[in-house]
Amino acid sequence: MLLHGVPALPPERVAVTLARTVRRIDALPILDAALRAEAVSLEALHAELITHGGLPGVCQARELVPLADARAECRQESQLRLVVIDGGLPHPEPQLQVGYFRLDLGYEELKVGIEYDGSSHLTRDRIRHDRHRGNWLATRGWRMRHFTDTDLYRHPTRILTTLHPLLTPP
């Protein structure tokens, strides 16, 4: 295709090619971001998968495209969601609205929320907001779990062992 007169690959081709060729933990954020930016549709990604036939990494792309979700707001949210799913836990809902708050990930029926706390959570105003939200949710029976870059990139099993008791029947 031509984009402003310059030859370019269609965005769904680029997204699926990247989903085939980069590390799994990095591939889902690419798909999520492409959907969020409205550069592609889920239908276009599924259609593009067919054209990749037996190319290297196509199995990874086939597994990840159905998990892609435009609601993810950052790379780490997508990666956290993938760690949870790959760990065999139920699929969390991205950007779950609870009252007037949104949770990065959550399970409404179980009242379990999951947050990725990056450096943006370290400002004074953000800490105040997070504490208010945490207290508000706790008074309504929500159990929140917070994870950082260390959990996500160095100790992902911590995420699973922390969430497992909250998400599985005794």
N, C-alpha and C positions, 0 to 999 in steps of 0.2 A: 504494500500500500504506500501511497505518497502522503506525507505529512508536511504541509507547507512547501511542497515541491521536493522534499527530500525522501528518498526511499527509507521506509521503516517497517519493522515487523509489527503485525497486529498485537495489541496488548495481551490478548488471551494466549497467543503463542509464546510471548516472552514469559508470562506468568507460569505456564505449564512447563516450559523449558527449564526455568529456574527451579520449579518444584521437583523436577527430575534430577537436577544436577547439584544442588547445594545440600548441605546437611539438613536432615529432617527437622531439627529444632529451629532452623532458619527458614525452611520452606513454607511452613504454615503462615508465619507472619507476612510473607510476600503475598500469598494468596489472599489473606485477610485484607491487607492494605490495598490490593488491586480492586477488591470488591468495595471496600470503604470509599475509595476515590471514585467509584463508579466508572472505572476504566474498563471493567469487564462485568459480565453477569455470570452467575453460577451456571446457567445453561450454556453460555459460550465456553466456559472452562470445560464442562463435560464434553461438548462437541469437539473441542480441541484435543482432548485426551485421545480420541479415536484416531486422530492423524499421527499420533506419536507411536502407535503400534508397538513394535518390539524394541524400541530405542532404550538405551541404558537408563535405568532409574524410573521407567514408566510405572512400575509397580508402586513405588513410593508416591508418585504423583496421583495415581488412582486411589490410594488410601487417603491422601490428604485433601483432595478437591472436595469430597463430601463433608469434610470437617470445616471447610472455609466459612468464615462468618464476618460480614461487614461490620458487625457491632464492636469488634475488638478495637480498642483505641490506641494501643501501642504494641510494639514488638514483644515486650515482656508478658503482657496479658495473653497474647497468642501462645507464647512458649509455655507459660504456666498452664494454660488450658490443655496443651498437648501433653505435658508431663502427667497431668491428672488422667487424661484419657488413655495414654499409653500405659499408665500404671494399673489399668483395669477398673478404675473407679467410674461412677456414672458421669455422663457428660454434663458439665456445668453450663449454665446459661450466662453468656456474656452480657455485661452492662445491665444487670438485673435491677429493676426499679423497685425500691421498697419505701413506701411513703414518699417523701420528697428527697430521698437519697438514692444514689445509684451505687451498686457494688460492682467491682471489676468482674467477678464471677460469683455465681450463687446457685443455691438449690432452694427454691421457694417453699416447697412442701416440707423440707427438713429444717428450714430456717437456719441454713448454714451459708455464710458468706466467706469469700476468699478475696484477699486484696494483695496486689503487688505493690510494695512500698519502695519506690525508687527515690532518687535525690529530690524530686519535687515535693516529697512529703516532709522535708526537713526545714521548711520555712516556719516561722512562728505562726503565721496565719493558718497555714495548712495543718499544723499540729493541733491548733485549736479546733479547726473544723473536724479533723479526724476524731479527736476525743469526744466532741459533741455527738458526732454521728455514732461512734461506738457505744456511748452511753445510751443514746436514744434507741439503738437497735437492741441492746442488751435488755432494756426494760420491756421489750416486746418479744423476748424469748429467742433472739437471734444469737447464734454462736459464730463469732468472727475469727478467722485465722489470717495472719499476715505473714507474707514471705518477702525476702529480699533477694538481691543478686547472688549472695552467697548460697542461699537455699537453691535457687534456680540453676546456677551454673556449676556449683561445686558439690552440693549435697541434695540432689533432687529426691533422693529416697526419704529425706526428712519431710518433704511435702506430703508424700504418700502415707508415711507412718503417722503424721499429724492428722490427716484427713480421714484415713481409713476408719477409725472408730466412730466418727461422726456420720459416716455415709453408709455403713453396713449394719445390718441388724445384729444384735448381740447373740 
